[in-house]
Amino acid sequence: MFTELFVRLRAHQVGVTLHEWLTLIEALERGLIAPNLTSFYYGARAILVKREADFDRFDEVFLELYRGIETGEEVLEGVLDWLDDPKRLRYLSEEEMAALEGLDLDRLRELFEQRLKEQTDRHDGGNRWIGTGGTSPFGHGGFHPTGVRVGGMGRGRQAVQIASKRQFQGYRNDIVLDTRQIQVALRRLRRLVRQGRQDELDVDESIDRTCRNAGDLELVFRAPRRNPIRMVLLMDAGGSMTPHARLVSRLFSAASKGGQWKSFQSYYFHNCVYENVWSDISMQESTAFSTTQLISEATPQSVLVMVGDAAMHPGELTERFGSIDYWHRNETPGVEWLQRLRKAYPVNAWVNPMPERWWNASSLYLIRRLFLMFPLTLLGLDDAVTHLRSQPS
Amino acid sequence: MDGSESAERFGFSEEDGICMTTRAFERYSGTDDYIASDDLKQAVNMSIVLGRPLLIKGEPGTGKTMLARSIAKALEMPILEWSIKSTTRAQDGLYVYDTVQRLHDSRFNDKDVADISQYIRLGPVGRAFDEEGQHVLLIDEIDKADLEFPNDLLAEIDQMKFTVSETGRIVVAKVRPIVIITSNSEKELPDAFLRRCIFHYIAFPEATLMEQIVRVHFPNLEDRLLAQAMARFYRIREVDGLRKRPSTSELLDWIQVLRAAGVAIERLESELPFLGALLKNEKDQQQVARWVSGNEPSRFNG
């Protein structure tokens, strides 16, 4: 059950190495980890897991392995196993030894099984030999994974409970891309060209010319390399996007910081784009920006990235007055606006934070006829960038 | 053998769940001005005994740097602080060879410039190795430096020695220093480096721990003021869309300002005076101000 932790952590893609595993064993040997589950939980985590992004996976594995201990079958097995190994008994206190001496092992086993049958709920309270909150390792409170000793669980929260809180879920990186990864992916969009005033000293060329001049110094200047790409990011902030808010905001911060674009514009829309987009997520009147103007501002260097789940009632796309906002009466159906955007910004992509297997709503079908759609994962983003690069601009 | 004996042999006191070794090594259990959670203490002690660097991460303002000072204080050791900047090179931590000084001296002939060793200055890592007694070595904000920086230090931290190539002198650590490394996760750290560390993530303190922390800094604080300030503080942390959520150090600043200004507790119920101590970003302040005035904008209106 102990080595299993190592195996399962690796299976869960927590990059634990043998080196770290040996360190944990050393820590156990040197008595750095107290014989209870809480101490083991924290100790093992500190040694084996090096990123808070992996804490949640550790919690998962820990739960898988050690929550089972609380159920009858496994408790029984564990205890019997434990009783089979008499040398572990030396960790018992005097009273416990005395209690034990009064019983032979078979009798004890019998008693234990009988008690276990009587007890169907959680084993806490009381001071019976098996399954108490405070004095036994096999109750709800205090099992030590290697089954070393009978003893108090200690104060504070219990490891399984801590693990089951899964408080590090927000730090995972397989679901959520981190900003740096997005930046790295987007960096490939850069097309560096020399543009603007010639105010950068070209050392190679200067040396070359100077030599040709027989040592008479001649300085050569050139324009610095710049990224001419204008990035336009349109993000859906509709209700169904709420679960993805964090992810989208990361994409936003990565795109705004990392690209070194010539210009970066971002707007929000609600489910579908109509005559206005908004520069602020609260989408109040004052922050509205005309879509027509956005279309007219398109340049050959512009790149349009739409971010949204594209999941809505098809009517919101195809119908006049179809907008989800009751008070909003759109003369032009949403799909028409999308078509205009696509035409003005021929270099475009649609990034969808929803997993690909859910891309089957009819509105998605409509939108995918207009925009190539990519999932908002590292892989998807890479594909999107490759697609954007391949477009002539 | 009875229970207490076996417990002692393994260095655990009976009441404590978390490791409390008494004899095997000098243990760290916080100081009177720094409250450490049990799991943090355990991580510190593991790092000391196993001789591995302790990597500390966590939200800004949760006391990462303070931890190293607290360890130094508790164990009565001198501390060497090495604050990393974006231009810091790993070599700087070991030693610096002052070539300019040597060149300068060579023009005046008042020193023996042939003796290079007088132009070698040991950096924080070098001093932690070279000086007498055990030191606490704090490598602060390691993520500020170049991506390869942590890897460049691996061999030295592992073997606890390095060579000054100019003089051929080998600097060997007499006692392994206690190495504390902090990071704000601005950059990912290399795997090879992480493997050698003990890692602890300082989670944001829960209310009870936070109360203890505040008490340590303000022993005479009025209960009602503390309760009110904490309630407001935790609520502000939950306001949507803050760029930088206030943390422990900001709460301490805020309470200090509130006390210094003698703000009445009643005032805290209806408004948030001295918000600037908690929130350093103008947009955040506006956001919270809007929330206080009662019309907190919903994140999405769909």
Interface residues (C-beta under 8 A of the other chain):
Chain A: G15 T17 H19 E20 T23 E26 A27 R30 G31 L32 I33 A34 P35 N36 T38 S39 Y42 G43 R45 A46 I47 V49 K50 R51 E52 F55 R90 Y91 L92 S93 E94 E96 M97 R149 G151 G152 M153 G154 R155 G156 Q167 F168 R180 A237 G238 G239 S240 M241 T242 A245 H270 N271 I281 S282 M283 I324
Chain B: M1 D2 G3 S4 S6 A7 F10 G11 F12 E14 E15 D16 G17 I18 C19 M20 T21 A24 D38 D39 Q42 A43 N45 M46 V49 L50 R52 L55 K57 S185 K187 E188 L189 D191 L194 R195 C197 I198 F199 H200 Y201 A203 G241 P297 S298 R299 F300 N301 G302
